Amino acid sequence: MKLATYLADGEERLGVVDTDHDQVVDARSAHRRAEGSDLPALASMQALIEAGPAALETLAGLVVGADDPDRLPLSTTRLAAPLPRPRQIRDFLLFEKHVRNCLAQESRLTGNDRPVPPAWYEFPTYYRGNPSTVVGHDTDIVRPAYTDMLDFELELGCIIGRTGKDISADDALDHVFGFTIFNDVSARDIQMRMAPVGMGPCKGKDFDTSNVLGPWIVTRDEIGDPYDLQMTARVNGEEWGSGSSGDMQFNWSEVIAFVSQSETLHPGEVLGSGTVGTGCGLEQGRFLEDGDVIELEIERVGTLRNKVTR
């Protein structure tokens, strides 16, 4: 299924997206109509994820024909981030082409020539993002006043669906709820200035509207092979870059096994793949202008669209 969080009557609601009919099914309303009662697992995306496979099966049984009265036109429905308040965000750096391209551009801009660190090939590295800055599809990205090099980053987002610690690579995918598109918005000039300190990107990636998820979550059973997804980035309709999820240096099983060492993962956490090769402006020496419209598309997931404002 494709699962969304949408806004109606001033509240966030859980919906099932039917892209064939351009509609969204109100999950809670459909259950109330069918069973005459509310199901707590359908109160929000987080509640659904925590409720486990049985709740998903119940929800699937509620999705009926295109004339169902609980359906809304997708084209006029305002979507929020599918997981508006993730329990945690960890953003990895898994595409070698992206790493090499960015280091080459940073060298050109700063004069500091840096090779790919040998440790990058040894284990999947990441930083923690700020869940409080998450926004969704068709929400404006507000440029921080302190940057002249605002950039997008096309990533595949993995949603954790089961609690686990010291998870084996063989069992790791059983802990995945689904996948979404992740735009890790970056202030590149500030990021490059702060990088030599060694404390992470800091204000280069930490500002309101800097983490964009959407347009919905595709459940793991529907996504198929997560390493065979075409990924494309467009700005104002012009393609800026594309690649494949199959180019990840470490697969999701390895990533989950690594990050869960001596640490518990919880339902509703987000893992970002890092930017696919050519999936950002920095790699081409191009940056976003006010009014630009970014469209990030991942095969079998959808298209995440946002506009840059000041």
FIMIPA-311453 format. One record per residue (C-alpha): residue number from 1; x, y, z. Coordinates in steps of 0.02 Angstrom, whole numbers, plus 50000, padded with zeros to 5 digits. Example, Ala and Ser with C-alpha at 12.3 -4.5 7.8 and 13.67 -1.06 7.14 Angstrom:
% residues 2
<atom nr="1" xx="50615" yy="49775" zz="50390"/>
<atom nr="2" xx="50684" yy="49947" zz="50357"/>
% end
This chain:
% residues 310
<atom nr="1" xx="50000" yy="50000" zz="50000"/>
<atom nr="2" xx="50043" yy="50183" zz="49983"/>
<atom nr="3" xx="50008" yy="50270" zz="50148"/>
<atom nr="4" xx="49995" yy="50457" zz="50174"/>
<atom nr="5" xx="49962" yy="50583" zz="50309"/>
<atom nr="6" xx="49846" yy="50720" zz="50249"/>
<atom nr="7" xx="49767" yy="50875" zz="50324"/>
<atom nr="8" xx="49579" yy="50896" zz="50344"/>
<atom nr="9" xx="49477" yy="51005" zz="50461"/>
<atom nr="10" xx="49634" yy="51063" zz="50549"/>
<atom nr="11" xx="49700" yy="50890" zz="50593"/>
<atom nr="12" xx="49818" yy="50758" zz="50525"/>
<atom nr="13" xx="49733" yy="50600" zz="50459"/>
<atom nr="14" xx="49797" yy="50434" zz="50397"/>
<atom nr="15" xx="49754" yy="50392" zz="50218"/>
<atom nr="16" xx="49780" yy="50253" zz="50091"/>
<atom nr="17" xx="49831" yy="50322" zz="49921"/>
<atom nr="18" xx="49754" yy="50249" zz="49764"/>
<atom nr="19" xx="49859" yy="50322" zz="49623"/>
<atom nr="20" xx="49759" yy="50225" zz="49492"/>
<atom nr="21" xx="49604" yy="50328" zz="49533"/>
<atom nr="22" xx="49692" yy="50486" zz="49600"/>
<atom nr="23" xx="49610" yy="50464" zz="49770"/>
<atom nr="24" xx="49647" yy="50451" zz="49955"/>
<atom nr="25" xx="49546" yy="50339" zz="50071"/>
<atom nr="26" xx="49516" yy="50408" zz="50245"/>
<atom nr="27" xx="49573" yy="50259" zz="50349"/>
<atom nr="28" xx="49485" yy="50303" zz="50511"/>
<atom nr="29" xx="49322" yy="50348" zz="50425"/>
<atom nr="30" xx="49324" yy="50188" zz="50321"/>
<atom nr="31" xx="49345" yy="50081" zz="50477"/>
<atom nr="32" xx="49209" yy="50176" zz="50570"/>
<atom nr="33" xx="49091" yy="50149" zz="50424"/>
<atom nr="34" xx="49132" yy="49963" zz="50410"/>
<atom nr="35" xx="49142" yy="49918" zz="50595"/>
<atom nr="36" xx="49047" yy="50057" zz="50683"/>
<atom nr="37" xx="49196" yy="50101" zz="50793"/>
<atom nr="38" xx="49368" yy="50181" zz="50792"/>
<atom nr="39" xx="49528" yy="50079" zz="50783"/>
<atom nr="40" xx="49671" yy="50160" zz="50881"/>
<atom nr="41" xx="49799" yy="50092" zz="50756"/>
<atom nr="42" xx="49722" yy="50206" zz="50622"/>
<atom nr="43" xx="49740" yy="50366" zz="50723"/>
<atom nr="44" xx="49906" yy="50412" zz="50641"/>
<atom nr="45" xx="50049" yy="50344" zz="50537"/>
<atom nr="46" xx="50152" yy="50317" zz="50694"/>
<atom nr="47" xx="50011" yy="50220" zz="50776"/>
<atom nr="48" xx="49992" yy="50111" zz="50621"/>
<atom nr="49" xx="50178" yy="50072" zz="50614"/>
<atom nr="50" xx="50183" yy="50027" zz="50798"/>
<atom nr="51" xx="50028" yy="49916" zz="50782"/>
<atom nr="52" xx="50119" yy="49797" zz="50665"/>
<atom nr="53" xx="50067" yy="49685" zz="50519"/>
<atom nr="54" xx="49893" yy="49644" zz="50586"/>
<atom nr="55" xx="49842" yy="49826" zz="50577"/>
<atom nr="56" xx="49905" yy="49837" zz="50398"/>
<atom nr="57" xx="49801" yy="49686" zz="50351"/>
<atom nr="58" xx="49647" yy="49764" zz="50429"/>
<atom nr="59" xx="49679" yy="49925" zz="50335"/>
<atom nr="60" xx="49702" yy="49833" zz="50170"/>
<atom nr="61" xx="49532" yy="49752" zz="50193"/>
<atom nr="62" xx="49450" yy="49923" zz="50207"/>
<atom nr="63" xx="49511" yy="49984" zz="50038"/>
<atom nr="64" xx="49365" yy="49950" zz="49923"/>
<atom nr="65" xx="49304" yy="50017" zz="49755"/>
<atom nr="66" xx="49333" yy="50186" zz="49678"/>
<atom nr="67" xx="49158" yy="50245" zz="49726"/>
<atom nr="68" xx="49185" yy="50221" zz="49912"/>
<atom nr="69" xx="49117" yy="50375" zz="50006"/>
<atom nr="70" xx="49274" yy="50386" zz="50113"/>
<atom nr="71" xx="49381" yy="50430" zz="49962"/>
<atom nr="72" xx="49446" yy="50605" zz="49926"/>
<atom nr="73" xx="49523" yy="50675" zz="49766"/>
<atom nr="74" xx="49711" yy="50660" zz="49783"/>
<atom nr="75" xx="49740" yy="50812" zz="49673"/>
<atom nr="76" xx="49650" yy="50928" zz="49796"/>
<atom nr="77" xx="49705" yy="50845" zz="49958"/>
<atom nr="78" xx="49841" yy="50932" zz="50057"/>
<atom nr="79" xx="49974" yy="50807" zz="50105"/>
<atom nr="80" xx="50083" yy="50824" zz="50260"/>
<atom nr="81" xx="50245" yy="50729" zz="50283"/>
<atom nr="82" xx="50191" yy="50546" zz="50289"/>
<atom nr="83" xx="50279" yy="50529" zz="50457"/>
<atom nr="84" xx="50261" yy="50707" zz="50524"/>
<atom nr="85" xx="50366" yy="50679" zz="50680"/>
<atom nr="86" xx="50489" yy="50535" zz="50657"/>
<atom nr="87" xx="50558" yy="50462" zz="50816"/>
<atom nr="88" xx="50733" yy="50482" zz="50746"/>
<atom nr="89" xx="50820" yy="50529" zz="50584"/>
<atom nr="90" xx="50988" yy="50454" zz="50537"/>
<atom nr="91" xx="51055" yy="50509" zz="50369"/>
<atom nr="92" xx="51190" yy="50400" zz="50290"/>
<atom nr="93" xx="51315" yy="50431" zz="50150"/>
<atom nr="94" xx="51301" yy="50277" zz="50040"/>
<atom nr="95" xx="51336" yy="50330" zz="49860"/>
<atom nr="96" xx="51519" yy="50339" zz="49807"/>
<atom nr="97" xx="51485" yy="50442" zz="49651"/>
<atom nr="98" xx="51403" yy="50576" zz="49757"/>
<atom nr="99" xx="51548" yy="50577" zz="49880"/>
<atom nr="100" xx="51678" yy="50594" zz="49743"/>
<atom nr="101" xx="51582" yy="50728" zz="49649"/>
<atom nr="102" xx="51554" yy="50832" zz="49806"/>
<atom nr="103" xx="51735" yy="50821" zz="49861"/>
<atom nr="104" xx="51790" yy="50878" zz="49689"/>
<atom nr="105" xx="51672" yy="51028" zz="49693"/>
<atom nr="106" xx="51722" yy="51072" zz="49872"/>
<atom nr="107" xx="51904" yy="51068" zz="49819"/>
<atom nr="108" xx="51864" yy="51188" zz="49677"/>
<atom nr="109" xx="51769" yy="51306" zz="49793"/>
<atom nr="110" xx="51884" yy="51302" zz="49945"/>
<atom nr="111" xx="52053" yy="51249" zz="49878"/>
<atom nr="112" xx="52058" yy="51103" zz="50000"/>
<atom nr="113" xx="52093" yy="50940" zz="49907"/>
<atom nr="114" xx="52020" yy="50793" zz="50003"/>
<atom nr="115" xx="52014" yy="50611" zz="49945"/>
<atom nr="116" xx="51876" yy="50492" zz="49995"/>
<atom nr="117" xx="51921" yy="50438" zz="50174"/>
<atom nr="118" xx="51968" yy="50253" zz="50180"/>
<atom nr="119" xx="51848" yy="50230" zz="50326"/>
<atom nr="120" xx="51702" yy="50270" zz="50211"/>
<atom nr="121" xx="51726" yy="50099" zz="50129"/>
<atom nr="122" xx="51733" yy="50009" zz="50297"/>
<atom nr="123" xx="51564" yy="50050" zz="50375"/>
<atom nr="124" xx="51407" yy="50154" zz="50337"/>
<atom nr="125" xx="51430" yy="50327" zz="50413"/>
<atom nr="126" xx="51289" yy="50444" zz="50462"/>
<atom nr="127" xx="51235" yy="50596" zz="50562"/>
<atom nr="128" xx="51075" yy="50625" zz="50658"/>
<atom nr="129" xx="50946" yy="50744" zz="50586"/>
<atom nr="130" xx="50818" yy="50850" zz="50676"/>
<atom nr="131" xx="50643" yy="50772" zz="50674"/>
<atom nr="132" xx="50567" yy="50940" zz="50723"/>
<atom nr="133" xx="50610" yy="51015" zz="50553"/>
<atom nr="134" xx="50515" yy="50888" zz="50446"/>
<atom nr="135" xx="50393" yy="50949" zz="50314"/>
<atom nr="136" xx="50303" yy="50863" zz="50170"/>
<atom nr="137" xx="50249" yy="50870" zz="49989"/>
<atom nr="138" xx="50208" yy="51041" zz="49914"/>
<atom nr="139" xx="50266" yy="51131" zz="50072"/>
<atom nr="140" xx="50383" yy="51277" zz="50042"/>
<atom nr="141" xx="50566" yy="51259" zz="50086"/>
<atom nr="142" xx="50615" yy="51421" zz="50173"/>
<atom nr="143" xx="50790" yy="51478" zz="50132"/>
<atom nr="144" xx="50893" yy="51518" zz="50288"/>
<atom nr="145" xx="50948" yy="51699" zz="50287"/>
<atom nr="146" xx="51129" yy="51648" zz="50311"/>
<atom nr="147" xx="51157" yy="51546" zz="50152"/>
<atom nr="148" xx="51190" yy="51586" zz="49969"/>
<atom nr="149" xx="51213" yy="51403" zz="49920"/>
<atom nr="150" xx="51049" yy="51315" zz="49958"/>
<atom nr="151" xx="51043" yy="51138" zz="49890"/>
<atom nr="152" xx="50927" yy="50988" zz="49880"/>
<atom nr="153" xx="50978" yy="50806" zz="49901"/>
<atom nr="154" xx="50885" yy="50659" zz="49822"/>
<atom nr="155" xx="50881" yy="50512" zz="49943"/>
<atom nr="156" xx="50783" yy="50354" zz="49975"/>
<atom nr="157" xx="50710" yy="50352" zz="50150"/>
<atom nr="158" xx="50688" yy="50188" zz="50245"/>
<atom nr="159" xx="50557" yy="50180" zz="50384"/>
<atom nr="160" xx="50588" yy="50062" zz="50530"/>
<atom nr="161" xx="50435" yy="49959" zz="50576"/>
<atom nr="162" xx="50491" yy="49845" zz="50719"/>
<atom nr="163" xx="50589" yy="49867" zz="50878"/>
<atom nr="164" xx="50759" yy="49782" zz="50873"/>
<atom nr="165" xx="50934" yy="49783" zz="50942"/>
<atom nr="166" xx="51090" yy="49695" zz="50876"/>
<atom nr="167" xx="50989" yy="49647" zz="50722"/>
<atom nr="168" xx="51072" yy="49523" zz="50605"/>
<atom nr="169" xx="51089" yy="49567" zz="50421"/>
<atom nr="170" xx="50984" yy="49413" zz="50380"/>
<atom nr="171" xx="50838" yy="49479" zz="50483"/>
<atom nr="172" xx="50859" yy="49665" zz="50449"/>
<atom nr="173" xx="50731" yy="49687" zz="50310"/>
<atom nr="174" xx="50597" yy="49612" zz="50423"/>
<atom nr="175" xx="50617" yy="49771" zz="50526"/>
<atom nr="176" xx="50575" yy="49885" zz="50378"/>
<atom nr="177" xx="50400" yy="49958" zz="50367"/>
<atom nr="178" xx="50420" yy="50045" zz="50201"/>
<atom nr="179" xx="50508" yy="50176" zz="50096"/>
<atom nr="180" xx="50484" yy="50359" zz="50052"/>
<atom nr="181" xx="50577" yy="50501" zz="49966"/>
<atom nr="182" xx="50692" yy="50607" zz="50074"/>
<atom nr="183" xx="50754" yy="50780" zz="50025"/>
<atom nr="184" xx="50898" yy="50825" zz="50140"/>
<atom nr="185" xx="50903" yy="51014" zz="50111"/>
<atom nr="186" xx="51076" yy="51089" zz="50138"/>
<atom nr="187" xx="51160" yy="51258" zz="50156"/>
<atom nr="188" xx="51321" yy="51209" zz="50069"/>
<atom nr="189" xx="51425" yy="51363" zz="50106"/>
<atom nr="190" xx="51393" yy="51346" zz="50293"/>
<atom nr="191" xx="51417" yy="51157" zz="50287"/>
<atom nr="192" xx="51588" yy="51177" zz="50206"/>
<atom nr="193" xx="51641" yy="51309" zz="50332"/>
<atom nr="194" xx="51593" yy="51200" zz="50480"/>
<atom nr="195" xx="51657" yy="51033" zz="50414"/>
<atom nr="196" xx="51840" yy="51056" zz="50470"/>
<atom nr="197" xx="51783" yy="51063" zz="50653"/>
<atom nr="198" xx="51731" yy="50880" zz="50640"/>
<atom nr="199" xx="51565" yy="50899" zz="50730"/>
<atom nr="200" xx="51451" yy="50865" zz="50582"/>
<atom nr="201" xx="51356" yy="50981" zz="50464"/>
<atom nr="202" xx="51281" yy="51087" zz="50606"/>
<atom nr="203" xx="51185" yy="51236" zz="50535"/>
<atom nr="204" xx="51225" yy="51175" zz="50361"/>
<atom nr="205" xx="51080" yy="51055" zz="50379"/>
<atom nr="206" xx="50991" yy="51107" zz="50539"/>
<atom nr="207" xx="50854" yy="51235" zz="50505"/>
<atom nr="208" xx="50665" yy="51237" zz="50484"/>
<atom nr="209" xx="50603" yy="51143" zz="50328"/>
<atom nr="210" xx="50774" yy="51059" zz="50306"/>
<atom nr="211" xx="50706" yy="50881" zz="50309"/>
<atom nr="212" xx="50572" yy="50843" zz="50179"/>
<atom nr="213" xx="50482" yy="50674" zz="50172"/>
<atom nr="214" xx="50349" yy="50617" zz="50051"/>
<atom nr="215" xx="50238" yy="50614" zz="49961"/>
<atom nr="216" xx="50190" yy="50452" zz="50051"/>
<atom nr="217" xx="50263" yy="50289" zz="50117"/>
<atom nr="218" xx="50261" yy="50135" zz="50007"/>
<atom nr="219" xx="50255" yy="49976" zz="50112"/>
<atom nr="220" xx="50399" yy="49854" zz="50094"/>
<atom nr="221" xx="50293" yy="49719" zz="50010"/>
<atom nr="222" xx="50240" yy="49840" zz="49872"/>
<atom nr="223" xx="50409" yy="49920" zz="49837"/>
<atom nr="224" xx="50484" yy="49759" zz="49768"/>
<atom nr="225" xx="50673" yy="49762" zz="49750"/>
<atom nr="226" xx="50734" yy="49917" zz="49845"/>
<atom nr="227" xx="50900" yy="49908" zz="49750"/>
<atom nr="228" xx="50821" yy="49928" zz="49578"/>
<atom nr="229" xx="50740" yy="50099" zz="49588"/>
<atom nr="230" xx="50775" yy="50238" zz="49463"/>
<atom nr="231" xx="50799" yy="50405" zz="49551"/>
<atom nr="232" xx="50781" yy="50572" zz="49459"/>
<atom nr="233" xx="50798" yy="50754" zz="49515"/>
<atom nr="234" xx="50722" yy="50900" zz="49420"/>
<atom nr="235" xx="50724" yy="51088" zz="49453"/>
<atom nr="236" xx="50594" yy="51193" zz="49361"/>
<atom nr="237" xx="50562" yy="51044" zz="49248"/>
<atom nr="238" xx="50746" yy="51025" zz="49198"/>
<atom nr="239" xx="50832" yy="50862" zz="49245"/>
<atom nr="240" xx="50983" yy="50898" zz="49355"/>
<atom nr="241" xx="51033" yy="50719" zz="49392"/>
<atom nr="242" xx="50982" yy="50537" zz="49403"/>
<atom nr="243" xx="51044" yy="50370" zz="49466"/>
<atom nr="244" xx="50994" yy="50204" zz="49541"/>
<atom nr="245" xx="50967" yy="50143" zz="49718"/>
<atom nr="246" xx="51070" yy="49992" zz="49666"/>
<atom nr="247" xx="51229" yy="50096" zz="49678"/>
<atom nr="248" xx="51227" yy="50101" zz="49869"/>
<atom nr="249" xx="51395" yy="50050" zz="49944"/>
<atom nr="250" xx="51306" yy="49962" zz="50087"/>
<atom nr="251" xx="51132" yy="49886" zz="50071"/>
<atom nr="252" xx="50990" yy="49914" zz="50194"/>
<atom nr="253" xx="51023" yy="49750" zz="50283"/>
<atom nr="254" xx="51202" yy="49802" zz="50317"/>
<atom nr="255" xx="51150" yy="49976" zz="50369"/>
<atom nr="256" xx="51019" yy="49915" zz="50493"/>
<atom nr="257" xx="51135" yy="49783" zz="50565"/>
<atom nr="258" xx="51270" yy="49915" zz="50589"/>
<atom nr="259" xx="51166" yy="50051" zz="50668"/>
<atom nr="260" xx="51076" yy="49930" zz="50786"/>
<atom nr="261" xx="51238" yy="49871" zz="50867"/>
<atom nr="262" xx="51212" yy="49897" zz="51054"/>
<atom nr="263" xx="51070" yy="50019" zz="51013"/>
<atom nr="264" xx="50884" yy="49989" zz="51001"/>
<atom nr="265" xx="50793" yy="50043" zz="50844"/>
<atom nr="266" xx="50610" yy="50090" zz="50865"/>
<atom nr="267" xx="50459" yy="50095" zz="50748"/>
<atom nr="268" xx="50446" yy="50262" zz="50661"/>
<atom nr="269" xx="50631" yy="50297" zz="50643"/>
<atom nr="270" xx="50694" yy="50358" zz="50473"/>
<atom nr="271" xx="50857" yy="50305" zz="50389"/>
<atom nr="272" xx="50913" yy="50409" zz="50240"/>
<atom nr="273" xx="51017" yy="50329" zz="50102"/>
<atom nr="274" xx="51119" yy="50484" zz="50070"/>
<atom nr="275" xx="51116" yy="50569" zz="49901"/>
<atom nr="276" xx="51118" yy="50466" zz="49742"/>
<atom nr="277" xx="51258" yy="50512" zz="49621"/>
<atom nr="278" xx="51218" yy="50678" zz="49532"/>
<atom nr="279" xx="51066" yy="50695" zz="49645"/>
<atom nr="280" xx="51108" yy="50870" zz="49710"/>
<atom nr="281" xx="51161" yy="51039" zz="49644"/>
<atom nr="282" xx="51333" yy="51044" zz="49726"/>
<atom nr="283" xx="51393" yy="50902" zz="49615"/>
<atom nr="284" xx="51366" yy="51015" zz="49464"/>
<atom nr="285" xx="51412" yy="51181" zz="49545"/>
<atom nr="286" xx="51231" yy="51239" zz="49538"/>
<atom nr="287" xx="51121" yy="51300" zz="49680"/>
<atom nr="288" xx="50940" yy="51342" zz="49710"/>
<atom nr="289" xx="50863" yy="51513" zz="49679"/>
<atom nr="290" xx="50708" yy="51584" zz="49762"/>
<atom nr="291" xx="50553" yy="51522" zz="49672"/>
<atom nr="292" xx="50635" yy="51363" zz="49607"/>
<atom nr="293" xx="50525" yy="51207" zz="49608"/>
<atom nr="294" xx="50613" yy="51045" zz="49652"/>
<atom nr="295" xx="50541" yy="50878" zz="49597"/>
<atom nr="296" xx="50623" yy="50720" zz="49664"/>
<atom nr="297" xx="50557" yy="50560" zz="49587"/>
<atom nr="298" xx="50593" yy="50381" zz="49637"/>
<atom nr="299" xx="50525" yy="50237" zz="49536"/>
<atom nr="300" xx="50381" yy="50143" zz="49620"/>
<atom nr="301" xx="50373" yy="50275" zz="49757"/>
<atom nr="302" xx="50316" yy="50438" zz="49678"/>
<atom nr="303" xx="50368" yy="50620" zz="49658"/>
<atom nr="304" xx="50407" yy="50740" zz="49800"/>
<atom nr="305" xx="50384" yy="50923" zz="49751"/>
<atom nr="306" xx="50431" yy="51082" zz="49846"/>
<atom nr="307" xx="50461" yy="51265" zz="49808"/>
<atom nr="308" xx="50601" yy="51373" zz="49877"/>
<atom nr="309" xx="50547" yy="51534" zz="49964"/>
<atom nr="310" xx="50636" yy="51664" zz="50068"/>
% end
